């Protein structure tokens, strides 16, 4: 209902009219740092869980493939991150 009432102002709200600052220059570096930290934490947690599951393979041998799969996923994420970082370092 609110969107319908303000439908003529939507472009101004989302894109700004020049006098209103919609996004400043700090937004992109903040997003980049947050994404890098999120990826690092995710990879660390995946590796940690993989180590724990692999260490418990004597008690739970049926889960050893899960641990190995988590290691493969972590390595794939690291390779993807390194290749993307190398690509963008050359591009910019």
N, C-alpha and C positions, 0 to 999 in steps of 0.2 A: 504494500500500500504506500509506504513512504517512498519507495523507488519510483512508483508511478507518478506520485505528486511532483517529485523533483527530477523527472526524466529529462527535462531540458537542461538541467544543470549538471548532469552526470559527466559530460566531457570536461567541464570546468573542474569538477570535484576530483576526477582521476588524473587529469593532465595538467591542471593548474592554468592560471591565466597570465602568468608572467610576473605578477606582483606577489603571488603566494608561493612560498617555498614548499614544494611537495616532498622533495627528497634532497638531502644535502650530500656533499662529497664524502662524508664519513660512512654512509650506508654501505657502499660496496666493500671497503676494507673490513668493516665489521662483519658482513656476511661471509667474506672470504675466510677470515680468522675463525668464525664459528663453524664453517663447513670443514676446515682443516682439523680443528679440535674434535669435532664429531666423528670424522673418519678415523682419527688416531685412537680415540677412546673405543670406538666400535671394533677396530682391528685388535686392540689390546685385550678387550673382553673376549673376543672370539678365540684368540690364542690362549688366554688363560683357561677358558672352559675346555678347549681342546687338550691342554696339558692335564687338567684334572681328570677328564674322561679317559685319556690314555694311561694315566697313572693308576687308575682303578681297573685296568683291564684284567688283572688277576681275579678280582672279585666279580666283575661284570664283563666277561669277555664278549658278550653280544653287542656291547656299545663301543667296542674299539674302532669299528668303521666310522662311527659318528665323530670320534676324535680326529681321525685321519681326514675325514671330509672337512671338518672345521679348519684344519691346518691348510688344506688345499684352497679353501675359500679365502683365508687370510692371505696366503701367498698371491692368489689372483688379485685381491684388492690392492696389495702392495705394488704388484706389477702394473696394474691399471693406474694407480696414483703416480708412480714414477714416470710412466710413459706420458701421461697427461701433463705432468709438470714439465717434462722435457719438451714436449710439443709447444706448450704455451710460452716457455722460456725462449724458444727460438722465434716464435711468432711475434712476441712483443719485445 
